Amino acid sequence: MANTELENRISFAGHKNVFEAIERHDPEAAGQAMREHLENARRKFNPGQSKPD
Protein backbone atom coordinates (compact mmCIF):
# COMPACT_ATOMS: atom_id res chain seq x y z
CA MET A 1 0.00 0.00 0.00
CA ALA A 2 1.57 3.27 -1.11
CA ASN A 3 1.29 6.26 1.19
CA THR A 4 0.11 9.59 -0.11
CA GLU A 5 2.14 12.69 0.71
CA LEU A 6 -0.55 13.74 3.19
CA GLU A 7 -0.39 10.36 4.96
CA ASN A 8 3.39 10.65 5.15
CA ARG A 9 3.14 14.14 6.63
CA ILE A 10 0.58 13.00 9.23
CA SER A 11 2.72 10.02 10.18
CA PHE A 12 5.85 12.14 10.43
CA ALA A 13 4.04 14.68 12.61
CA GLY A 14 2.95 11.86 14.93
CA HIS A 15 6.51 10.58 15.27
CA LYS A 16 7.79 14.12 15.80
CA ASN A 17 5.24 14.78 18.56
CA VAL A 18 6.28 11.63 20.40
CA PHE A 19 9.98 12.43 20.02
CA GLU A 20 9.60 16.02 21.19
CA ALA A 21 7.62 14.99 24.28
CA ILE A 22 10.29 12.44 25.17
CA GLU A 23 12.98 15.03 24.59
CA ARG A 24 11.14 17.37 27.02
CA HIS A 25 10.99 14.54 29.58
CA ASP A 26 7.19 14.72 29.52
CA PRO A 27 5.90 11.15 29.83
CA GLU A 28 2.22 12.15 29.88
CA ALA A 29 2.54 14.09 26.63
CA ALA A 30 4.64 11.31 25.09
CA GLY A 31 2.02 8.74 26.00
CA GLN A 32 -0.79 10.87 24.61
CA ALA A 33 1.14 11.57 21.41
CA MET A 34 1.85 7.85 20.98
CA ARG A 35 -1.81 6.94 21.54
CA GLU A 36 -2.87 9.50 18.93
CA HIS A 37 -0.26 8.26 16.48
CA LEU A 38 -1.34 4.64 16.93
CA GLU A 39 -5.01 5.58 16.59
CA ASN A 40 -4.23 7.34 13.29
CA ALA A 41 -2.42 4.21 12.09
CA ARG A 42 -5.31 1.98 13.19
CA ARG A 43 -7.79 4.14 11.28
CA LYS A 44 -5.57 4.04 8.19
CA PHE A 45 -5.04 0.29 8.15
CA ASN A 46 -8.46 -0.77 9.52
CA PRO A 47 -10.82 1.98 8.34
CA GLY A 48 -14.01 -0.01 8.91
CA GLN A 49 -13.10 -1.24 12.38
CA SER A 50 -14.38 0.59 15.45
CA LYS A 51 -12.01 1.74 18.17
CA PRO A 52 -11.29 -0.98 20.75
CA ASP A 53 -12.39 -0.31 24.34
Backbone bond lengths (Angstrom), bond angles and torsions (degrees), N, CA, C in turn:
res aa  C-N    CA-C-N  psi(-1)  N-CA   C-N-CA  omega(-1)  CA-C   N-CA-C  phi
1 M - - - 1.432 - - 1.532 108.17 -
2 A 1.300 116.50 120.23 1.463 121.17 179.77 1.520 109.75 -82.77
3 N 1.307 115.74 139.79 1.460 121.12 177.21 1.522 109.68 -87.73
4 T 1.323 114.95 142.93 1.457 119.18 172.41 1.530 108.15 -80.25
5 E 1.307 116.90 166.49 1.464 119.75 177.89 1.524 110.46 -61.47
6 L 1.321 117.46 -38.59 1.469 120.55 178.58 1.526 110.52 -62.76
7 E 1.331 117.71 -44.67 1.466 120.64 178.15 1.524 110.99 -60.98
8 N 1.315 116.67 -40.31 1.467 120.09 178.03 1.516 111.11 -63.83
9 R 1.317 117.29 -40.87 1.463 120.77 179.98 1.534 110.92 -66.26
10 I 1.325 116.87 -41.05 1.465 121.13 178.84 1.522 109.95 -64.29
11 S 1.323 116.66 -44.64 1.462 120.78 179.33 1.524 111.08 -63.11
12 F 1.318 116.22 -44.90 1.462 120.06 179.18 1.527 110.85 -61.09
13 A 1.326 116.76 -42.71 1.464 120.66 179.19 1.526 110.68 -61.21
14 G 1.331 116.87 -38.79 1.461 120.55 177.80 1.519 111.27 -63.22
15 H 1.319 116.59 -46.42 1.467 120.15 177.93 1.531 110.76 -61.91
16 K 1.320 115.77 -41.92 1.468 120.88 -178.64 1.527 110.67 -63.02
17 N 1.334 116.71 -42.04 1.467 120.32 179.29 1.526 111.51 -62.05
18 V 1.315 116.27 -42.44 1.470 120.15 177.81 1.526 109.73 -63.19
19 F 1.313 116.75 -49.21 1.465 121.31 -178.70 1.525 111.38 -58.68
20 E 1.319 116.84 -46.61 1.464 119.93 -177.43 1.525 111.86 -64.75
21 A 1.318 117.81 -37.30 1.463 120.76 177.69 1.526 110.59 -66.20
22 I 1.316 116.63 -40.68 1.469 120.18 176.95 1.525 109.48 -64.57
23 E 1.302 116.19 -43.33 1.466 120.48 179.83 1.541 111.50 -60.71
24 R 1.345 116.57 -33.34 1.471 121.30 177.83 1.526 112.25 -81.45
25 H 1.323 116.81 -1.75 1.473 122.05 -176.96 1.523 110.65 60.82
26 D 1.347 115.07 44.73 1.464 122.03 -178.36 1.530 108.49 -117.37
27 P 1.341 116.79 87.53 1.470 118.61 -174.86 1.528 113.65 -64.84
28 E 1.323 117.88 -32.43 1.470 119.39 179.62 1.526 110.33 -65.52
29 A 1.334 115.79 -46.33 1.468 119.52 178.89 1.527 111.04 -65.95
30 A 1.326 117.03 -37.98 1.467 120.23 178.65 1.522 110.57 -63.33
31 G 1.324 115.59 -43.47 1.462 119.35 178.79 1.516 111.98 -63.42
32 Q 1.324 116.27 -43.26 1.464 120.31 179.24 1.529 110.44 -65.03
33 A 1.315 117.06 -43.64 1.468 120.49 178.95 1.528 110.72 -62.28
34 M 1.331 116.91 -38.86 1.471 120.06 179.43 1.520 110.48 -67.90
35 R 1.346 116.92 -42.19 1.471 119.11 177.98 1.526 111.00 -60.64
36 E 1.331 116.76 -43.26 1.466 120.23 178.91 1.527 110.96 -63.76
37 H 1.311 116.59 -42.54 1.465 120.65 179.21 1.531 110.93 -62.24
38 L 1.317 116.71 -44.67 1.467 120.30 179.35 1.523 111.72 -66.84
39 E 1.323 116.96 -36.94 1.467 119.97 177.55 1.526 110.20 -64.56
40 N 1.329 117.36 -40.80 1.468 120.05 176.44 1.527 110.73 -61.28
41 A 1.321 117.06 -41.53 1.466 120.84 178.60 1.525 110.30 -65.81
42 R 1.325 117.62 -41.90 1.465 120.69 179.07 1.523 110.45 -60.55
43 R 1.336 116.31 -44.58 1.473 119.60 179.60 1.525 111.00 -63.68
44 K 1.336 116.78 -36.35 1.463 119.74 -179.81 1.529 111.55 -67.92
45 F 1.328 116.67 -45.92 1.451 119.65 -173.46 1.530 114.24 -89.59
46 N 1.329 117.14 -16.74 1.471 121.66 177.42 1.527 108.94 -135.60
47 P 1.332 117.39 65.07 1.465 120.25 -171.98 1.527 114.48 -62.02
48 G 1.307 119.21 -27.67 1.455 121.23 -178.08 1.518 114.16 -91.76
49 Q 1.306 116.96 -2.39 1.459 121.74 -175.30 1.521 109.75 -93.70
50 S 1.338 116.55 133.87 1.465 119.53 178.39 1.516 110.11 -75.14
51 K 1.325 115.22 161.03 1.461 121.76 -178.67 1.522 109.65 -67.33
52 P 1.341 117.64 132.59 1.463 120.18 178.06 1.528 110.64 -68.62
53 D 1.323 116.17 151.25 1.471 121.06 179.16 1.498 111.97 -78.51
